[in-house]
Amino acid sequence: MREPGQPEAGRRTSQPPREIQVLDRIFQAQKEAFAGNPMPGANERIGHLKRLKKALVQHREHIVAAIHADYSCRSRDETLLGEILPSVEGLGFAIRHVRKWMKPDRRRVGMLFQLAKARVYYQPKGVVGILVPWNYPLYLLIGPLTGALAAGNRVMIKTSRRAPETGAMVRALIQETFNEDHVAVLAGRKGLGSAFIEKPWDHLIFTGSTAVGREVMRAAADQLTPVTLEMGGKSPAIIGPRVPMTDAAERIAFGKQFNVGQTCVAPDYVLCPQDRVAEFVEAFQDCVSRMVPTMAENPQYTSMIDPRAHERLIAVLEDARAKGARVMEVNPSHDSFEGTRKLPLYVLLDVKDDMRVMQEEIFGPVLPVIPYQNLADAATFIHSRPRPLALYVFDHQRENIAYILAHTHSGGALINDTLMHVAQDDLPFGGIGDSGMGSYHGKEGFQTFSHAKGVMIRPKFNSARYINPPYGKWMHRMVYRFFIR
Protein backbone atom coordinates (compact mmCIF):
# COMPACT_ATOMS: atom_id res chain seq x y z
CA MET A 1 0.00 0.00 0.00
CA ARG A 2 1.37 3.41 -0.93
CA GLU A 3 1.71 6.19 1.64
CA PRO A 4 -0.99 8.91 1.61
CA GLY A 5 0.07 11.65 -0.75
CA GLN A 6 2.45 9.44 -2.77
CA PRO A 7 1.86 9.13 -6.52
CA GLU A 8 0.76 5.78 -7.86
CA ALA A 9 3.52 3.59 -9.23
CA GLY A 10 4.45 4.46 -12.78
CA ARG A 11 2.92 7.94 -12.64
CA ARG A 12 5.00 11.09 -12.48
CA THR A 13 3.92 14.26 -10.77
CA SER A 14 5.47 17.62 -10.19
CA GLN A 15 3.31 18.23 -7.13
CA PRO A 16 4.80 17.41 -3.70
CA PRO A 17 2.65 15.45 -1.20
CA ARG A 18 -0.09 17.44 0.48
CA GLU A 19 1.67 17.54 3.88
CA ILE A 20 4.75 19.11 2.32
CA GLN A 21 2.62 21.64 0.45
CA VAL A 22 1.10 22.62 3.81
CA LEU A 23 4.57 22.86 5.35
CA ASP A 24 5.75 25.14 2.55
CA ARG A 25 2.64 27.31 2.68
CA ILE A 26 2.72 27.88 6.44
CA PHE A 27 6.47 28.43 6.44
CA GLN A 28 6.10 31.18 3.86
CA ALA A 29 3.15 32.70 5.74
CA GLN A 30 5.19 32.81 8.95
CA LYS A 31 8.15 34.38 7.16
CA GLU A 32 5.90 37.12 5.82
CA ALA A 33 4.18 37.63 9.18
CA PHE A 34 7.52 37.94 10.94
CA ALA A 35 8.70 40.52 8.40
CA GLY A 36 5.60 42.55 9.25
CA ASN A 37 6.27 42.38 13.01
CA PRO A 38 9.97 41.67 13.57
CA MET A 39 10.20 42.94 17.16
CA PRO A 40 7.05 42.19 19.21
CA GLY A 41 6.88 44.15 22.44
CA ALA A 42 6.90 42.67 25.94
CA ASN A 43 3.13 42.97 26.41
CA GLU A 44 2.47 41.13 23.16
CA ARG A 45 4.83 38.29 24.06
CA ILE A 46 3.42 37.98 27.57
CA GLY A 47 -0.06 37.81 26.07
CA HIS A 48 0.97 34.89 23.85
CA LEU A 49 2.51 33.04 26.78
CA LYS A 50 -0.57 33.60 28.95
CA ARG A 51 -2.89 32.28 26.23
CA LEU A 52 -0.80 29.14 25.89
CA LYS A 53 -0.71 28.60 29.65
CA LYS A 54 -4.49 29.02 29.90
CA ALA A 55 -5.04 26.52 27.08
CA LEU A 56 -2.87 23.88 28.77
CA VAL A 57 -4.70 24.24 32.07
CA GLN A 58 -8.12 24.11 30.41
CA HIS A 59 -7.30 21.05 28.30
CA ARG A 60 -5.19 19.12 30.81
CA GLU A 61 -7.56 16.15 31.00
CA HIS A 62 -7.70 15.90 27.20
CA ILE A 63 -3.90 15.88 27.16
CA VAL A 64 -3.79 13.15 29.82
CA ALA A 65 -6.22 11.04 27.79
CA ALA A 66 -4.33 11.51 24.52
CA ILE A 67 -0.95 10.53 25.98
CA HIS A 68 -2.56 7.56 27.73
CA ALA A 69 -4.00 6.41 24.40
CA ASP A 70 -0.61 6.61 22.68
CA TYR A 71 1.09 4.57 25.41
CA SER A 72 -1.85 2.16 25.95
CA CYS A 73 -1.15 2.86 29.64
CA ARG A 74 0.46 6.11 30.77
CA SER A 75 0.18 6.97 34.45
CA ARG A 76 -2.08 10.01 34.84
CA ASP A 77 0.15 11.36 37.60
CA GLU A 78 3.26 10.95 35.46
CA THR A 79 1.61 13.04 32.76
CA LEU A 80 0.56 15.68 35.28
CA LEU A 81 3.94 15.72 37.06
CA GLY A 82 6.20 15.18 34.08
CA GLU A 83 4.39 17.02 31.29
CA ILE A 84 1.72 19.50 32.36
CA LEU A 85 3.08 20.82 35.66
CA PRO A 86 6.58 21.71 34.38
CA SER A 87 5.09 23.16 31.18
CA VAL A 88 2.78 25.46 33.14
CA GLU A 89 5.57 26.39 35.57
CA GLY A 90 7.95 27.16 32.72
CA LEU A 91 5.39 29.41 31.07
CA GLY A 92 4.76 31.20 34.36
CA PHE A 93 8.50 31.75 34.84
CA ALA A 94 8.83 33.25 31.36
CA ILE A 95 5.77 35.47 31.87
CA ARG A 96 7.34 36.90 35.04
CA HIS A 97 10.80 37.48 33.57
CA VAL A 98 10.53 38.14 29.82
CA ARG A 99 10.30 41.92 30.24
CA LYS A 100 13.63 41.91 32.08
CA TRP A 101 15.23 39.52 29.58
CA MET A 102 14.32 41.83 26.71
CA LYS A 103 16.16 44.84 28.14
CA PRO A 104 19.45 45.57 26.35
CA ASP A 105 22.50 44.54 28.35
CA ARG A 106 25.02 47.25 29.19
CA ARG A 107 28.58 46.43 28.19
CA ARG A 108 31.86 48.33 28.63
CA VAL A 109 33.90 50.00 25.93
CA GLY A 110 37.70 50.11 25.99
CA MET A 111 39.70 53.07 27.29
CA LEU A 112 40.46 54.22 23.76
CA PHE A 113 36.75 54.51 22.98
CA GLN A 114 35.52 56.36 26.03
CA LEU A 115 32.38 58.45 25.80
CA ALA A 116 30.95 55.74 23.56
CA LYS A 117 28.40 53.20 24.82
CA ALA A 118 28.02 49.47 24.19
CA ARG A 119 24.79 47.49 24.39
CA VAL A 120 23.58 44.00 23.51
CA TYR A 121 20.10 43.95 21.97
CA TYR A 122 18.16 40.66 21.91
CA GLN A 123 16.36 40.37 18.61
CA PRO A 124 13.98 37.55 17.56
CA LYS A 125 15.59 35.18 15.07
CA GLY A 126 12.48 34.71 12.93
CA VAL A 127 10.81 31.38 12.20
CA VAL A 128 11.77 28.51 14.50
CA GLY A 129 11.29 24.79 13.80
CA ILE A 130 10.71 22.34 16.66
CA LEU A 131 10.98 18.56 16.25
CA VAL A 132 9.19 16.82 19.12
CA PRO A 133 9.92 13.27 20.35
CA TRP A 134 7.37 10.72 21.53
CA ASN A 135 8.50 10.09 25.11
CA TYR A 136 7.36 13.45 26.55
CA PRO A 137 5.21 14.62 23.65
CA LEU A 138 3.84 17.66 25.49
CA TYR A 139 6.67 18.90 27.73
CA LEU A 140 9.34 18.61 25.04
CA LEU A 141 7.07 20.67 22.78
CA ILE A 142 6.02 23.35 25.26
CA GLY A 143 9.53 23.87 26.68
CA PRO A 144 11.14 25.10 23.45
CA LEU A 145 7.91 26.78 22.34
CA THR A 146 7.97 28.86 25.54
CA GLY A 147 11.51 30.06 24.82
CA ALA A 148 10.73 30.79 21.18
CA LEU A 149 7.61 32.81 21.99
CA ALA A 150 9.33 34.68 24.80
CA ALA A 151 12.01 35.67 22.29
CA GLY A 152 9.33 36.96 19.86
CA ASN A 153 9.53 34.31 17.13
CA ARG A 154 7.08 32.48 14.87
CA VAL A 155 7.08 28.71 15.38
CA MET A 156 6.34 25.54 13.42
CA ILE A 157 6.22 22.21 15.25
CA LYS A 158 6.40 18.65 13.94
CA THR A 159 5.10 16.01 16.32
CA SER A 160 6.15 12.36 16.43
CA ARG A 161 4.50 9.65 14.35
CA ARG A 162 4.80 7.39 17.41
CA ALA A 163 2.43 9.61 19.45
CA PRO A 164 -0.40 10.32 16.97
CA GLU A 165 -3.17 10.95 19.51
CA THR A 166 -1.10 13.52 21.36
CA GLY A 167 -0.06 15.11 18.09
CA ALA A 168 -3.70 15.52 17.05
CA MET A 169 -4.65 16.87 20.48
CA VAL A 170 -1.84 19.43 20.56
CA ARG A 171 -2.55 20.47 16.99
CA ALA A 172 -6.17 21.24 17.91
CA LEU A 173 -5.07 23.10 21.05
CA ILE A 174 -2.60 25.27 19.13
CA GLN A 175 -5.10 25.99 16.34
CA GLU A 176 -7.57 27.17 18.99
CA THR A 177 -4.93 29.41 20.61
CA PHE A 178 -2.86 30.90 17.76
CA ASN A 179 -3.15 31.87 14.12
CA GLU A 180 -1.18 29.47 11.94
CA ASP A 181 1.12 32.26 10.74
CA HIS A 182 2.25 32.54 14.37
CA VAL A 183 2.33 28.96 15.73
CA ALA A 184 1.43 25.84 13.75
CA VAL A 185 1.61 22.10 14.42
CA LEU A 186 2.15 19.47 11.74
CA ALA A 187 1.25 15.93 12.76
CA GLY A 188 3.92 13.34 12.13
CA ARG A 189 3.72 11.71 8.70
CA LYS A 190 6.21 9.49 6.92
CA GLY A 191 8.53 11.63 4.79
CA LEU A 192 7.52 14.89 6.46
CA GLY A 193 10.49 14.84 8.84
CA SER A 194 13.04 15.04 6.03
CA ALA A 195 11.23 17.93 4.38
CA PHE A 196 10.90 19.68 7.74
CA ILE A 197 14.60 19.63 8.64
CA GLU A 198 15.59 20.78 5.16
CA LYS A 199 13.72 24.08 5.46
CA PRO A 200 15.87 27.23 5.94
CA TRP A 201 14.81 27.81 9.55
CA ASP A 202 16.16 30.73 11.52
CA HIS A 203 16.67 28.18 14.31
CA LEU A 204 15.92 24.46 14.59
CA ILE A 205 15.62 22.46 17.80
CA PHE A 206 15.58 18.67 17.86
CA THR A 207 15.07 16.23 20.73
CA GLY A 208 15.72 12.56 20.06
CA SER A 209 18.40 9.97 19.45
CA THR A 210 22.03 10.76 18.67
CA ALA A 211 21.82 8.94 15.33
CA VAL A 212 18.87 11.02 14.13
CA GLY A 213 20.47 14.15 15.61
CA ARG A 214 23.42 13.67 13.26
CA GLU A 215 21.02 13.54 10.30
CA VAL A 216 19.30 16.70 11.48
CA MET A 217 22.62 18.52 11.76
CA ARG A 218 23.73 17.40 8.29
CA ALA A 219 20.52 18.69 6.74
CA ALA A 220 20.69 21.93 8.71
CA ALA A 221 24.28 22.51 7.55
CA ASP A 222 23.13 22.84 3.93
CA GLN A 223 20.94 25.80 4.96
CA LEU A 224 23.39 27.15 7.58
CA THR A 225 20.57 26.71 10.08
CA PRO A 226 21.61 27.11 13.72
CA VAL A 227 20.58 24.06 15.73
CA THR A 228 19.96 23.03 19.31
CA LEU A 229 20.23 19.26 19.79
CA GLU A 230 19.10 17.45 22.94
CA MET A 231 19.96 13.79 22.55
CA GLY A 232 20.12 11.92 25.85
CA GLY A 233 22.80 9.28 26.19
CA LYS A 234 23.82 6.95 29.00
CA SER A 235 23.40 9.00 32.18
CA PRO A 236 25.25 7.44 35.14
CA ALA A 237 24.29 7.41 38.82
CA ILE A 238 27.28 7.22 41.17
CA ILE A 239 26.71 5.94 44.69
CA GLY A 240 29.29 7.29 47.13
CA PRO A 241 31.28 5.06 49.50
CA ARG A 242 29.31 5.93 52.65
CA VAL A 243 26.00 7.46 51.54
CA PRO A 244 22.91 5.85 53.17
CA MET A 245 21.93 3.19 50.65
CA THR A 246 18.19 3.46 51.21
CA ASP A 247 18.26 7.14 50.23
CA ALA A 248 20.24 6.51 47.05
CA ALA A 249 18.23 3.44 46.03
CA GLU A 250 14.89 5.19 46.56
CA ARG A 251 15.78 8.15 44.36
CA ILE A 252 17.33 5.97 41.66
CA ALA A 253 14.24 3.74 41.72
CA PHE A 254 12.01 6.79 41.25
CA GLY A 255 14.09 8.02 38.31
CA LYS A 256 14.09 4.59 36.65
CA GLN A 257 10.42 3.68 37.12
CA PHE A 258 9.12 7.13 36.13
CA ASN A 259 7.77 6.62 32.59
CA VAL A 260 9.50 3.21 32.97
CA GLY A 261 12.85 4.75 32.04
CA GLN A 262 11.63 6.29 28.78
CA THR A 263 13.20 9.58 29.79
CA CYS A 264 16.24 11.23 28.21
CA VAL A 265 17.72 11.91 31.67
CA ALA A 266 16.74 8.60 33.31
CA PRO A 267 19.57 6.97 35.27
CA ASP A 268 20.95 4.59 32.64
CA TYR A 269 23.35 2.63 34.84
CA VAL A 270 24.62 2.66 38.43
CA LEU A 271 28.24 2.84 39.54
CA CYS A 272 28.30 1.28 43.01
CA PRO A 273 31.15 0.58 45.48
CA GLN A 274 32.16 -3.03 44.96
CA ASP A 275 31.44 -4.05 48.55
CA ARG A 276 27.94 -2.47 48.46
CA VAL A 277 26.43 -3.97 45.30
CA ALA A 278 24.33 -6.56 47.13
CA GLU A 279 23.15 -3.86 49.54
CA PHE A 280 22.05 -1.66 46.64
CA VAL A 281 20.18 -4.46 44.84
CA GLU A 282 18.23 -5.35 47.98
CA ALA A 283 17.41 -1.70 48.73
CA PHE A 284 16.39 -1.04 45.12
CA GLN A 285 14.04 -4.04 45.10
CA ASP A 286 12.45 -2.88 48.36
CA CYS A 287 11.94 0.66 47.03
CA VAL A 288 10.36 -0.53 43.79
CA SER A 289 8.05 -2.87 45.74
CA ARG A 290 6.78 0.07 47.80
CA MET A 291 6.31 2.36 44.79
CA VAL A 292 4.63 -0.12 42.44
CA PRO A 293 3.52 -3.20 44.41
CA THR A 294 1.73 -4.42 41.28
CA MET A 295 2.59 -3.67 37.68
CA ALA A 296 0.66 -5.46 34.94
CA GLU A 297 -2.81 -4.19 35.92
CA ASN A 298 -1.62 -1.07 37.72
CA PRO A 299 -2.71 2.14 35.91
CA GLN A 300 0.11 3.97 37.69
CA TYR A 301 2.74 1.79 36.00
CA THR A 302 3.39 2.97 32.44
CA SER A 303 3.75 0.83 29.30
CA MET A 304 6.41 0.95 26.64
CA ILE A 305 5.28 3.37 23.95
CA ASP A 306 4.74 0.77 21.20
CA PRO A 307 5.57 -2.81 20.15
CA ARG A 308 8.82 -1.63 18.53
CA ALA A 309 10.13 -0.25 21.84
CA HIS A 310 8.93 -3.31 23.74
CA GLU A 311 10.60 -5.74 21.34
CA ARG A 312 13.84 -3.77 21.38
CA LEU A 313 14.10 -4.02 25.18
CA ILE A 314 13.43 -7.76 25.07
CA ALA A 315 16.25 -8.13 22.53
CA VAL A 316 18.61 -6.06 24.70
CA LEU A 317 17.89 -8.33 27.69
CA GLU A 318 18.37 -11.49 25.61
CA ASP A 319 21.69 -10.16 24.33
CA ALA A 320 22.85 -9.49 27.91
CA ARG A 321 21.82 -12.97 29.10
CA ALA A 322 23.55 -14.64 26.17
CA LYS A 323 26.78 -12.80 26.96
CA GLY A 324 26.84 -13.74 30.64
CA ALA A 325 24.93 -11.03 32.53
CA ARG A 326 22.90 -11.92 35.60
CA VAL A 327 19.38 -10.62 34.95
CA MET A 328 17.28 -10.07 38.07
CA GLU A 329 13.58 -9.33 37.58
CA VAL A 330 11.99 -6.87 39.99
CA ASN A 331 8.34 -7.90 39.87
CA PRO A 332 6.87 -7.57 43.39
CA SER A 333 3.58 -9.42 42.79
CA HIS A 334 4.97 -11.83 40.16
CA ASP A 335 2.63 -10.42 37.52
CA SER A 336 2.31 -11.86 34.05
CA PHE A 337 2.83 -9.24 31.35
CA GLU A 338 1.58 -11.37 28.46
CA GLY A 339 -0.60 -9.42 26.06
CA THR A 340 0.64 -6.05 27.29
CA ARG A 341 3.43 -3.66 26.35
CA LYS A 342 4.52 -3.46 29.97
CA LEU A 343 7.78 -4.80 31.36
CA PRO A 344 8.93 -5.26 34.95
CA LEU A 345 12.11 -3.59 36.11
CA TYR A 346 15.34 -5.52 35.65
CA VAL A 347 18.64 -5.20 37.50
CA LEU A 348 21.65 -6.47 35.55
CA LEU A 349 24.92 -7.59 37.15
CA ASP A 350 28.18 -8.79 35.54
CA VAL A 351 27.63 -6.64 32.47
CA LYS A 352 30.35 -6.22 29.84
CA ASP A 353 31.14 -3.49 27.36
CA ASP A 354 30.26 -5.66 24.35
CA MET A 355 26.64 -6.01 25.48
CA ARG A 356 24.00 -3.84 23.83
CA VAL A 357 22.88 -2.68 27.26
CA MET A 358 26.24 -0.92 27.66
CA GLN A 359 26.48 0.35 24.09
CA GLU A 360 23.01 1.86 23.58
CA GLU A 361 20.91 4.29 25.57
CA ILE A 362 18.58 1.88 27.38
CA PHE A 363 15.38 3.96 27.40
CA GLY A 364 13.43 1.42 29.43
CA PRO A 365 13.15 -0.36 32.81
CA VAL A 366 16.59 -2.01 32.70
CA LEU A 367 19.32 -0.99 35.15
CA PRO A 368 22.91 -2.29 34.92
CA VAL A 369 24.91 -2.07 38.16
CA ILE A 370 28.67 -1.75 37.74
CA PRO A 371 31.05 -2.11 40.72
CA TYR A 372 33.95 0.30 41.23
CA GLN A 373 36.96 0.30 43.55
CA ASN A 374 37.28 4.04 44.22
CA LEU A 375 35.88 7.35 42.96
CA ALA A 376 38.82 7.85 40.61
CA ASP A 377 37.89 4.58 38.86
CA ALA A 378 34.24 5.67 38.63
CA ALA A 379 35.21 9.04 37.14
CA THR A 380 37.55 7.35 34.65
CA PHE A 381 34.76 4.96 33.60
CA ILE A 382 32.47 7.91 32.80
CA HIS A 383 35.20 10.03 31.23
CA SER A 384 36.15 7.25 28.80
CA ARG A 385 32.65 7.16 27.32
CA PRO A 386 30.51 9.59 25.31
CA ARG A 387 29.41 12.53 27.44
CA PRO A 388 25.95 11.99 28.96
CA LEU A 389 23.03 14.39 29.20
CA ALA A 390 22.81 14.01 32.99
CA LEU A 391 24.99 12.78 35.82
CA TYR A 392 23.77 11.84 39.28
CA VAL A 393 25.97 11.76 42.38
CA PHE A 394 24.80 10.34 45.70
CA ASP A 395 27.17 11.47 48.41
CA HIS A 396 27.18 13.82 51.41
CA GLN A 397 30.91 14.57 51.42
CA ARG A 398 31.70 17.82 49.62
CA GLU A 399 35.14 16.71 48.52
CA ASN A 400 33.72 13.60 46.80
CA ILE A 401 31.03 15.61 45.01
CA ALA A 402 33.58 18.24 43.94
CA TYR A 403 35.90 15.51 42.64
CA ILE A 404 33.25 13.91 40.43
CA LEU A 405 32.01 17.26 39.08
CA ALA A 406 35.57 18.33 38.25
CA HIS A 407 36.60 15.04 36.61
CA THR A 408 33.55 14.35 34.43
CA HIS A 409 31.60 16.16 31.71
CA SER A 410 27.83 16.01 31.33
CA GLY A 411 25.04 18.23 30.06
CA GLY A 412 23.79 18.76 33.62
CA ALA A 413 24.27 17.21 37.04
CA LEU A 414 22.13 16.56 40.10
CA ILE A 415 23.36 15.74 43.57
CA ASN A 416 21.38 13.28 45.71
CA ASP A 417 18.37 12.94 43.42
CA THR A 418 17.36 12.09 39.84
CA LEU A 419 15.40 13.92 37.11
CA MET A 420 14.47 16.98 39.20
CA HIS A 421 17.08 19.37 37.78
CA VAL A 422 15.22 19.42 34.46
CA ALA A 423 12.25 21.17 36.11
CA GLN A 424 14.34 24.07 37.45
CA ASP A 425 13.44 26.93 35.13
CA ASP A 426 16.39 29.08 36.17
CA LEU A 427 18.91 26.42 35.10
CA PRO A 428 19.93 25.83 31.47
CA PHE A 429 19.05 22.40 30.07
CA GLY A 430 21.08 20.84 27.29
CA GLY A 431 23.70 18.31 26.34
CA ILE A 432 27.36 18.16 25.43
CA GLY A 433 29.12 16.02 22.83
CA ASP A 434 27.04 12.98 21.88
CA SER A 435 24.25 14.13 24.21
CA GLY A 436 23.68 17.35 22.29
CA MET A 437 24.60 20.99 21.89
CA GLY A 438 23.05 24.24 23.01
CA SER A 439 20.61 24.72 25.85
CA TYR A 440 17.21 26.13 26.63
CA HIS A 441 14.75 26.66 29.55
CA GLY A 442 14.27 30.00 31.26
CA LYS A 443 16.64 32.79 30.33
CA GLU A 444 18.82 30.43 28.29
CA GLY A 445 15.76 29.50 26.22
CA PHE A 446 15.09 33.16 25.53
CA GLN A 447 18.73 33.68 24.54
CA THR A 448 18.86 30.55 22.38
CA PHE A 449 16.00 31.82 20.21
CA SER A 450 17.28 35.40 20.14
CA HIS A 451 20.10 36.99 18.21
CA ALA A 452 22.38 38.88 20.60
CA LYS A 453 23.18 41.92 18.51
CA GLY A 454 26.15 43.95 19.70
CA VAL A 455 25.62 47.68 19.26
CA MET A 456 28.19 50.44 19.82
CA ILE A 457 26.98 54.05 20.10
CA ARG A 458 29.43 56.88 19.50
CA PRO A 459 28.60 60.39 20.73
CA LYS A 460 28.57 63.45 18.51
CA PHE A 461 32.15 64.19 19.54
CA ASN A 462 34.47 61.95 17.50
CA SER A 463 37.53 61.06 19.55
CA ALA A 464 38.69 58.69 16.82
CA ARG A 465 39.63 61.62 14.57
CA TYR A 466 42.93 61.86 16.45
CA ILE A 467 44.12 58.52 15.04
CA ASN A 468 42.96 59.17 11.49
CA PRO A 469 45.60 59.03 8.73
CA PRO A 470 48.16 60.09 7.94
CA TYR A 471 49.77 57.63 10.37
CA GLY A 472 52.95 58.21 12.33
CA LYS A 473 51.72 61.27 14.26
CA TRP A 474 52.52 61.76 17.95
CA MET A 475 49.05 60.39 18.91
CA HIS A 476 49.76 57.08 17.18
CA ARG A 477 53.11 56.77 18.93
CA MET A 478 51.53 57.48 22.30
CA VAL A 479 48.72 54.94 21.76
CA TYR A 480 51.17 52.22 20.74
CA ARG A 481 53.43 52.97 23.70
CA PHE A 482 50.75 52.88 26.37
CA PHE A 483 48.34 50.25 25.03
CA ILE A 484 50.52 47.69 23.24
CA ARG A 485 52.50 46.24 26.12
Secondary structure, 3 states (H helix, E strand, C coil): CCCCCCCCCCCCCCCCCHHHHHHHHHHHHHHHHHHHCCCCCHHHHHHHHHHHHHHHHHCHHHHHHHHHHHHCCCCHHHHHHHHHHHHHHHHHHHHHHHHHHHCCEEECCCHHHCCCEEEEEEEECCEEEEECCCCCCCHHHHHHHHHHHHCCCEEEEECCCCCHHHHHHHHHHHHHHCCCCCEEEECCCCCHHHHHHCCCCCEEEEECCHHHHHHHHHHHHHHCCCEEEECCCCEEEEECCCCCHHHHHHHHHHHHHHHHHCCCCCEEEEEEEHHHHHHHHHHHHHHHHHHCCCCCCCCCCCCCCCHHHHHHHHHHHHHHHHCCCEEEEECCCCCCCCCCCCCCEEEEECCCCCCHHHHCCCCCCEEEEEEECCHHHHHHHHHCCCCCCEEEEECCCHHHHHHHHHHCCCCEEEECCCCHHHHCCCCCEECCHHHEECEECHHHHHHHCEEEEEEEECCCCCHHHHHCCCCCCHHHHHHHHHHCC
